[in-house]
Amino acid sequence: MNHKSALEAAAGGDVAALKTHTDLVAQNERGWTPLHFAARYGQKDAVKYLLEQKVPTNTLNSEGKTAGQVAAFWGHEDVARVLGGGDVERSGSANEQKQLFPVHNNHFAGSPLNSDQIRLGAKRSNNPLIVKDTKPPQVAWLSYNDIADVIENPYTKGDVLPHYNLHEEEPFVIFLGMNEGNEQASEAVPYFAVDVTPRGNLQAPYEQWLKSLFERSFEFGEMRPLAMAMDPPDAAILAQARAMIDWNMRNQYCPACGRRTVSADAGYKRTCPPQDVQDLQSNDPRPPCISSQGVHNFSYPRTDPVIIVAVLHPTEDKILLGRQKSWPKGMYSCLAGFIEAGESLEEAVRREVREESGVVVDGVKYHSSQPWPFPNSLMMGCLAEASTTDIKLEDKELEGKSLIHPHMSHNMRSL
């Protein structure tokens, strides 16, 4: 049974799910209709179906915009043309003006949540909870009541610092954002990610809860292969969840004094508390941490910049791909690598390509970016022109390389 609301189905372009709904003109608290959501995400098939159902195109949302104007604002020119999108903070209509910078969402981008009935995604050892035997894989979204017994409510304790006990594990509960595309909820739905890896004082309650969970046809799956086959909105939410839980797990200790840090700002900040409950009970409290002097007491999530590049052969009929020994047979990728300190994006492209393949690159052009939650990178995609064609696997990072004609590689994804 499909449980998607009409707004969710429209946002995801799921026409089959839209056909299960009779009310296709309902508005959420921001005045958005299914047509607004289909237009926002450029879902042409969903827009076509809704127009076939004679839904009005002149309905205004709370910002005073029609669905056509929403499509024009977000760069979906073909959809705006169908809907008659008018002027939106620029001169010329969608019918007259060609968009200078088209919107392009790669996999793991385009999350339906914005950080403006609660659903939680559980993760263990950074692997997401999914529903067994579903294709494509489906994230198992849980309600707060499903997990309340093991995480309680971390947001009812007020200021946790005076009550903090560094000898006890804390549950990682990360606020992900609000989903406004749910017509069945009176308000926008908040999403959270929860790490349920058994550890320390949380070992026994987590293991008991996981046992009951597995009896409900749920399981944990490897993020990397599963996410590639998921619907893009779910994959984007998982990318954010995985990156934030991974960062919280890696930063549990203060780099200045080595004591355990505490989560703040709904999981987006970690701080070294000035004292814990044992300090309050001791006649010999610990010395103050040097990080408490100034704003560096806080640790914020990191994002590592990475380039990934499609290197064009001088004849422009082939691109350069590589593969690592650990990858499945027949799997290739565009070349990629981290941007180093003091290096521009273009310089990183030229260095990485030269190091990994021996090919010298001349011109470099930025294409688009992609969140890459393995563990916390921002992948910046580029196109580049090769000025040499001799391939040498100089740094031994790659097992092999291949020159592929572009028409053979249109279905490939970066790894």
C-alpha positions as CSV (number, residue, x, y, z in Angstrom):
1,M,0.0,0.0,0.0
2,N,1.3,3.5,-0.9
3,H,1.2,5.9,2.0
4,K,2.5,8.9,0.2
5,S,0.4,12.0,0.5
6,A,-0.6,13.9,-2.7
7,L,2.0,16.6,-1.9
8,E,4.8,14.0,-1.4
9,A,3.8,12.1,-4.5
10,A,3.8,15.3,-6.6
11,A,7.2,16.5,-5.2
12,G,8.7,13.1,-6.0
13,G,7.0,12.8,-9.4
14,D,5.2,9.6,-8.4
15,V,2.2,9.6,-10.8
16,A,1.0,6.2,-9.6
17,A,0.7,7.5,-6.1
18,L,-1.0,10.6,-7.2
19,K,-3.7,8.5,-8.9
20,T,-4.6,7.0,-5.5
21,H,-5.7,10.5,-4.3
22,T,-9.0,12.2,-5.1
23,D,-8.2,15.6,-3.5
24,L,-5.6,17.1,-5.7
25,V,-6.2,20.8,-4.9
26,A,-5.7,20.7,-1.1
27,Q,-3.2,23.3,0.2
28,N,-0.8,22.9,3.2
29,E,-0.3,25.7,5.8
30,R,1.9,27.6,3.3
31,G,-0.7,27.4,0.6
32,W,1.2,24.9,-1.5
33,T,-0.9,22.5,-3.7
34,P,0.3,19.3,-5.3
35,L,0.8,21.3,-8.5
36,H,3.1,23.8,-6.6
37,F,5.3,20.9,-5.4
38,A,5.4,19.2,-8.8
39,A,6.5,22.5,-10.3
40,R,9.0,23.2,-7.5
41,Y,10.9,20.0,-8.3
42,G,10.4,20.1,-12.1
43,Q,8.3,16.9,-12.2
44,K,6.9,17.1,-15.7
45,D,4.9,13.9,-15.7
46,A,3.2,14.8,-12.4
47,V,2.4,18.3,-13.8
48,K,0.9,16.7,-16.9
49,Y,-1.2,14.4,-14.9
50,L,-2.5,17.1,-12.6
51,L,-3.4,19.3,-15.6
52,E,-5.3,16.4,-17.1
53,Q,-7.3,16.3,-13.9
54,K,-8.2,19.9,-14.5
55,V,-6.6,21.3,-11.3
56,P,-6.5,25.1,-11.3
57,T,-3.2,26.7,-12.3
58,N,-3.9,30.1,-10.8
59,T,-3.9,29.1,-7.1
60,L,-1.6,31.3,-5.1
61,N,0.6,30.1,-2.2
62,S,1.3,32.2,0.9
63,E,4.0,34.1,-1.1
64,G,1.5,35.0,-3.8
65,K,3.0,32.7,-6.4
66,T,1.3,30.4,-8.8
67,A,2.8,26.9,-9.6
68,G,4.1,28.3,-12.9
69,Q,5.9,31.1,-11.1
70,V,7.4,28.6,-8.7
71,A,8.7,26.6,-11.6
72,A,10.2,29.7,-13.2
73,F,11.8,30.8,-10.0
74,W,13.5,27.4,-9.5
75,G,14.7,27.2,-13.1
76,H,12.3,24.6,-14.5
77,E,11.7,26.5,-17.7
78,D,9.9,23.7,-19.6
79,V,7.5,23.2,-16.7
80,A,7.0,27.0,-16.3
81,R,6.2,27.2,-20.0
82,V,3.5,24.6,-19.7
83,L,2.0,26.3,-16.7
84,G,2.4,29.9,-18.0
85,G,4.9,31.0,-15.3
86,G,5.2,34.7,-15.3
87,D,7.7,37.3,-14.0
88,V,9.5,36.1,-10.8
89,E,12.0,38.6,-9.5
90,R,13.5,39.1,-12.9
91,S,12.6,40.7,-16.1
92,G,10.9,38.7,-18.9
93,S,8.6,35.7,-18.6
94,A,9.5,32.1,-18.6
95,N,8.3,31.9,-22.2
96,E,10.6,34.8,-23.3
97,Q,13.7,34.6,-21.2
98,K,16.3,31.8,-21.3
99,Q,17.6,30.8,-18.0
100,L,21.2,31.6,-17.5
101,F,22.0,29.1,-14.8
102,P,19.8,26.0,-15.0
103,V,19.0,24.1,-11.7
104,H,20.7,20.8,-11.5
105,N,20.2,18.4,-8.6
106,N,22.6,15.4,-8.4
107,H,22.0,12.3,-6.3
108,F,22.0,13.0,-2.5
109,A,21.0,16.6,-3.2
110,G,17.5,18.2,-3.4
111,S,16.2,17.1,0.0
112,P,12.5,17.7,0.5
113,L,13.2,18.9,4.0
114,N,13.8,22.6,4.9
115,S,15.3,23.7,8.2
116,D,12.2,25.9,9.0
117,Q,3.7,13.9,13.7
118,I,7.6,13.3,14.1
119,R,9.4,10.9,11.9
120,L,12.8,9.4,12.8
121,G,15.3,7.4,10.7
122,A,17.3,5.0,12.8
123,K,20.9,4.2,12.0
124,R,23.4,1.6,13.4
125,S,27.1,2.0,12.7
126,N,26.1,4.5,10.1
127,N,23.9,2.0,8.2
128,P,20.3,3.1,7.6
129,L,17.2,1.1,8.8
130,I,15.2,-0.1,5.8
131,V,12.1,-2.3,5.1
132,K,13.1,-5.8,4.2
133,D,12.8,-7.0,0.6
134,T,11.8,-3.8,-1.0
135,K,12.9,-2.6,-4.5
136,P,13.9,0.1,-4.7
137,P,15.0,0.1,-1.1
138,Q,12.7,2.0,1.2
139,V,13.8,3.8,4.3
140,A,12.0,2.6,7.5
141,W,10.7,5.9,9.0
142,L,9.6,5.4,12.6
143,S,7.4,7.6,14.8
144,Y,8.7,9.0,18.0
145,N,6.5,6.5,20.0
146,D,8.4,3.7,18.3
147,I,11.7,4.7,20.0
148,A,10.6,7.0,22.9
149,D,11.5,4.3,25.5
150,V,15.2,4.2,24.5
151,I,15.9,7.9,23.7
152,E,13.3,9.6,25.9
153,N,13.0,13.3,24.9
154,P,16.4,15.0,24.8
155,Y,14.8,18.4,24.2
156,T,12.9,18.5,27.5
157,K,15.9,18.7,29.8
158,G,16.6,22.4,29.2
159,D,20.3,23.2,29.7
160,V,22.1,19.9,29.9
161,L,25.5,21.2,30.8
162,P,25.0,21.5,34.6
163,H,23.6,17.9,34.7
164,Y,26.1,16.3,32.3
165,N,27.8,13.1,33.3
166,L,30.8,12.5,31.0
167,H,30.9,8.8,32.1
168,E,27.5,8.1,30.5
169,E,26.8,7.7,26.8
170,E,24.3,10.2,25.3
171,P,21.9,9.2,22.5
172,F,22.7,11.0,19.2
173,V,19.4,12.6,18.0
174,I,19.9,14.9,15.0
175,F,17.2,17.3,13.8
176,L,17.2,17.1,9.9
177,G,14.5,19.6,9.0
178,M,10.8,20.0,8.3
179,N,8.8,18.3,5.5
180,E,5.9,20.4,4.4
181,G,4.7,18.1,1.7
182,N,2.4,16.0,3.9
183,E,-1.3,16.8,3.5
184,Q,-2.3,14.4,6.2
185,A,-0.5,16.5,8.9
186,S,-1.9,19.7,10.3
187,E,1.6,21.1,10.5
188,A,4.9,20.5,8.8
189,V,6.5,17.2,9.9
190,P,9.9,17.3,11.7
191,Y,12.4,14.6,10.7
192,F,15.2,13.3,13.0
193,A,18.0,10.8,12.7
194,V,18.9,8.6,15.7
195,D,22.0,6.5,16.2
196,V,21.1,3.2,17.8
197,T,24.5,1.6,17.9
198,P,24.6,-0.3,21.3
199,R,27.4,1.2,23.4
200,G,28.2,1.8,27.1
201,N,25.2,2.4,29.3
202,L,23.0,2.3,26.2
203,Q,24.1,-1.3,25.3
204,A,21.3,-3.2,27.0
205,P,18.3,-0.9,26.1
206,Y,19.4,-0.6,22.5
207,E,19.9,-4.3,22.0
208,Q,16.5,-5.1,23.5
209,W,14.9,-2.4,21.3
210,L,16.7,-3.7,18.2
211,K,15.5,-7.2,18.8
212,S,11.9,-6.1,18.8
213,L,12.6,-4.0,15.6
214,F,13.9,-7.0,13.6
215,E,10.7,-8.9,14.4
216,R,8.9,-6.2,12.4
217,S,10.5,-7.0,9.0
218,F,13.1,-4.2,9.4
219,E,16.9,-4.5,8.8
220,F,20.0,-2.4,8.6
221,G,21.6,-2.2,5.1
222,E,24.9,-0.9,3.8
223,M,24.4,2.8,2.9
224,R,26.5,3.0,-0.2
225,P,24.9,0.5,-2.5
226,L,21.4,1.0,-1.2
227,A,21.3,4.7,-1.4
228,M,22.2,4.7,-5.1
229,A,18.9,2.8,-5.9
230,M,16.7,4.9,-3.6
231,D,14.3,7.6,-4.6
232,P,16.3,10.9,-4.7
233,P,14.4,12.6,-1.9
234,D,15.1,9.7,0.5
235,A,18.7,9.5,-0.6
236,A,19.2,13.2,0.1
237,I,17.7,12.9,3.6
238,L,19.9,9.9,4.3
239,A,23.0,11.8,3.1
240,Q,22.4,14.5,5.6
241,A,21.6,12.0,8.4
242,R,24.7,9.9,7.8
243,A,27.1,12.8,7.6
244,M,25.7,14.4,10.8
245,I,25.7,11.1,12.9
246,D,29.2,10.3,11.6
247,W,30.5,13.8,12.6
248,N,29.0,13.4,16.1
249,M,30.5,10.0,16.6
250,R,34.0,11.2,15.5
251,N,33.9,14.3,17.8
252,Q,32.9,12.9,21.2
253,Y,36.1,14.1,22.8
254,C,37.5,17.6,23.3
255,P,40.7,18.2,21.3
256,A,42.1,20.5,24.0
257,C,41.5,18.4,27.2
258,G,40.4,15.0,26.0
259,R,37.2,14.9,28.0
260,R,33.8,14.0,26.5
261,T,31.9,16.7,24.6
262,V,28.2,17.2,24.7
263,S,25.8,17.7,21.8
264,A,24.1,21.1,21.4
265,D,21.8,22.9,18.8
266,A,19.9,19.7,17.9
267,G,23.1,17.9,17.0
268,Y,24.8,20.6,14.9
269,K,27.3,21.7,17.6
270,R,29.5,20.0,20.2
271,T,31.0,21.7,23.2
272,C,33.3,20.9,26.1
273,P,31.2,21.4,29.3
274,P,32.8,23.5,32.0
275,Q,31.9,20.9,34.6
276,D,29.9,17.7,35.1
277,V,28.0,16.1,37.9
278,Q,31.1,14.6,39.4
279,D,32.8,18.0,39.5
280,L,29.9,19.3,41.5
281,Q,30.3,16.5,44.0
282,S,34.0,16.6,44.3
283,N,36.3,18.6,46.5
284,D,39.0,18.5,43.8
285,P,37.2,19.5,40.6
286,R,39.1,19.3,37.3
287,P,41.0,22.3,36.0
288,P,39.1,24.4,33.4
289,C,39.6,23.4,29.8
290,I,41.5,26.0,27.7
291,S,38.9,25.7,25.0
292,S,36.4,27.5,27.3
293,Q,38.2,30.7,26.6
294,G,36.6,32.2,23.5
295,V,34.3,30.9,20.7
296,H,36.6,27.9,19.9
297,N,34.8,26.0,22.8
298,F,32.4,24.9,20.1
299,S,33.0,22.3,17.4
300,Y,31.0,22.5,14.2
301,P,30.4,19.9,11.5
302,R,33.0,19.7,8.8
303,T,32.6,19.3,5.1
304,D,35.6,18.2,3.0
305,P,35.9,19.7,-0.5
306,V,36.4,17.1,-3.2
307,I,36.7,17.4,-7.0
308,I,35.4,14.8,-9.5
309,V,36.2,15.4,-13.1
310,A,35.2,14.0,-16.5
311,V,38.4,14.5,-18.6
312,L,37.6,14.9,-22.3
313,H,40.0,13.4,-24.9
314,P,41.4,16.1,-27.3
315,T,39.2,14.6,-30.0
316,E,36.2,15.2,-27.7
317,D,34.8,11.7,-28.4
318,K,36.0,9.9,-25.2
319,I,36.3,10.5,-21.5
320,L,38.8,9.2,-19.0
321,L,37.6,6.8,-16.3
322,G,39.4,4.8,-13.6
323,R,38.8,2.0,-11.2
324,Q,40.1,0.7,-7.9
325,K,40.9,-2.9,-7.0
326,S,38.3,-3.1,-4.4
327,W,35.4,-2.2,-6.7
328,P,33.1,-4.7,-8.3
329,K,34.1,-6.0,-11.7
330,G,33.2,-3.6,-14.5
331,M,32.8,-0.6,-12.3
332,Y,34.5,2.6,-13.3
333,S,34.4,6.3,-12.1
334,C,35.5,9.7,-13.1
335,L,38.7,10.6,-11.4
336,A,38.3,12.3,-8.0
337,G,40.3,13.6,-5.0
338,F,40.4,16.0,-2.1
339,I,41.2,19.7,-2.6
340,E,44.4,20.5,-0.6
341,A,45.1,23.7,1.5
342,G,45.9,26.7,-0.6
343,E,44.6,25.1,-3.8
344,S,41.9,26.3,-6.1
345,L,39.3,23.9,-7.6
346,E,40.9,24.1,-11.0
347,E,44.4,23.4,-9.6
348,A,43.1,20.4,-7.7
349,V,41.6,19.0,-10.9
350,R,44.9,19.3,-12.7
351,R,46.9,17.8,-9.9
352,E,44.6,14.9,-9.2
353,V,44.4,13.9,-12.9
354,R,48.1,14.2,-13.3
355,E,48.8,12.2,-10.1
356,E,46.3,9.4,-10.9
357,S,46.7,9.0,-14.6
358,G,49.7,11.0,-15.9
359,V,47.4,13.0,-18.2
360,V,48.0,16.7,-18.3
361,V,44.8,18.8,-18.2
362,D,44.4,22.3,-19.7
363,G,41.0,24.0,-19.4
364,V,38.7,23.2,-16.5
365,K,35.0,24.1,-16.2
366,Y,32.7,23.6,-13.1
367,H,29.5,21.6,-13.8
368,S,27.6,21.0,-10.5
369,S,28.0,19.7,-7.0
370,Q,26.9,16.7,-5.0
371,P,26.8,16.0,-1.2
372,W,28.8,12.8,-0.7
373,P,28.2,11.4,2.8
374,F,31.1,8.9,2.8
375,P,31.7,10.4,5.3
376,N,31.2,14.1,4.9
377,S,32.4,15.5,1.5
378,L,31.1,18.0,-1.0
379,M,31.8,16.6,-4.4
380,M,32.4,19.4,-7.0
381,G,31.9,18.0,-10.5
382,C,34.0,19.5,-13.4
383,L,34.7,19.0,-17.0
384,A,38.3,19.2,-18.2
385,E,40.2,19.1,-21.5
386,A,43.2,16.8,-21.8
387,S,46.2,18.2,-23.5
388,T,48.1,14.9,-23.5
389,T,46.8,11.4,-24.0
390,D,49.6,9.1,-22.6
391,I,48.1,7.3,-19.5
392,K,50.5,6.3,-16.7
393,L,49.3,4.9,-13.4
394,E,51.9,6.8,-11.5
395,D,50.7,6.8,-7.9
396,K,49.3,3.2,-7.9
397,E,46.0,4.4,-6.5
398,L,44.1,3.1,-9.6
399,E,44.0,-0.5,-10.8
400,G,43.1,0.4,-14.3
401,K,41.8,3.1,-16.6
402,S,39.5,3.3,-19.6
403,L,38.6,5.7,-22.4
404,I,34.8,5.5,-22.8
405,H,32.7,7.1,-25.5
406,P,30.2,9.5,-23.9
407,H,27.2,7.6,-25.4
408,M,28.3,4.5,-23.5
409,S,28.5,6.2,-20.1
410,H,25.3,8.2,-19.9
411,N,23.9,5.8,-17.3
412,M,27.0,5.7,-15.1
413,R,27.1,7.3,-11.7
414,S,30.0,8.6,-9.7
415,L,31.1,6.3,-6.9
